[in-house]
Amino acid sequence: MDQPIGITAEPVDNHRCKFVVSQPLHAAGVRRFASVDEAKGSPLAEAIFAIPAGGVTEVIVSGNIVTVVKDSPAPWQAVGKAVGAAIRAAAASGAPPVAAKAAPPPKAAGAGAVNDESKKKCQKRNKKKKENKKSLNEEIEIKEEKTLTKLTIY
């Protein structure tokens, strides 16, 4: 028989609480969910966002630590029990509690050409700036020479 899951709640302030779980929930780094939409596909985060009157605004999962951020005035003693139940249910389900982070969408066809064109424009603009700066520097040097000549005459 599996050992029961131990959870310790460590409130940081009225809005944040860290839940330390006796087993890892997500070993692949840190996953941050800043909305219900971002939580889709991750049973643990979905369940925590769904806590009634929890006012959850963010869930962060890393290893055996789940950090929950809320904007509701409900005390952690009330919300924490629901978070603990969500953690236990997600861990006991047999499915990964947290889905792997989705890969970024592939570049659209022709996107490289747009980037190459933009790069060429930037290089051309920078070359013009350098030429203008060089011209300006030469003008300043000439003016300084004339000024020095005038100073020498006096």
N, C-alpha and C positions, 0 to 999 in steps of 0.2 A: 504494500500500500504506500502511496506517495505521502511524503511529509506535508503537513499543512504549510501554507504560504504565510510567512511572517511579514508584517508590514509595520514600519514605524513612521509616524507622521511627525515632521519637524517644521512647524510654521515659521516662516521667515518674517512675515508681517501679516497684516489683515488681508492682503491680496495674493500672497505667494506662500505655497507650502511644498516642501520636499518630502516625498514618500520614498523611504528606503525599503526595498523588497528583498526577501531572503534568497531570491533566485534572479538571475538575469532575465530581462524581458526583451532586450535589444542589444545584441553584441556587436552590431555593425556601426559603431560610432554614435553620433548624436542625431536624433530626429526631432525637429521642431515643427509643431502644428500651430499656426496662428489663426486658423479659422476652421469651421465645420467642413468647408470644401476641401481644405488641405488634409483633413483627417480621413477622408473617404478612402476605404480600402485598408485601413489600420483599425482593427476591432477595438483595441484599447483606447485609442484617441477618440474614436467615434462614441464609445460608451461614456467617456468622461465628459465630452462636450454635450452629451444628451442628458446629463444630470439635471433634473428639474430644480429650478431656483438656484442652481449652482453659479450661473453667470460666468461660466468658464470662457476665458478669452484666449488662452494659450496652454498648450501641453508640450512638455519637452521630455523626451525619453532617452536615456543613455545608460546602457548596462542594466544595473539593478535600481536605478534612480528614476523616479517620475516626478517632475516638477509641474505643478498646476498653478496657473494664474487666473484669478477671478476678479470680477468687478462688482459682485453682489455683496450686500452687507451681511449675508448669512455667515455665522461663525464657522471656523474650521472644524469644530467638534461635530457639526451637522453635515457639512459638505464632505468632510474627511471619511466618514463612514460609507458614503455612496462611492467615493473614489476607491476606497479599499475593496468594496464589493465589485467594482468594475475591473480592478486589477486582478482579483482572484478569478473572476469569470473569464477574462481574456486569457489568463495563464492556463486555466484548466481546460479550455476549449480544444487544445491540441493544434490549433492553427497558430501561425506566428502572430503574436499580439500587435506587432508593428510591421507594416509592409516596408520593403526596401524603397528607398527614395527613387522616384521615377527619373529615368534618364532625360536629359534635355532633348527637345524635339530636334530632328535633323534639319540641317540647313535646307532652305528652299532651293530649287533648281535655279541656277543663275545668280545666286546670292554672292558667290565668289567674284563674279564679274563686276558686280556693283561695288564690292569692297576694293577690288583692284582699281576701278575707275576713281573711286574716292581717294585712294592712296596716291594715285598719280596727280590728282588735283592738289592734294595737300603738299606733295613734293614740289610741284610747280610754284605754288603760293610761297612756300618756304624759300625757294631759290630766289624769287622776286624780292622777298624781304631781305635776304642776305645781300643781294645786289644793291638795293636801296640803302641798306645800312653801310655797305662799303663806300658807296657814293657819298653818303653823308659824312662818313669818317674822313674821306679825302678832302671834302669841302672844309671840314673843321680844321684839318691840318694846314690847309692853305691859308685859311683865315688866321690861324695861330702864327704862321710864318710871317704874314704881313704885319700882324700886331707886333711880333718880336722885332721886325725890321723898324717899325715906327718907334718902338721903345728904344731901340739902339740909336736911332737918329737923335733923339732928344737927349 
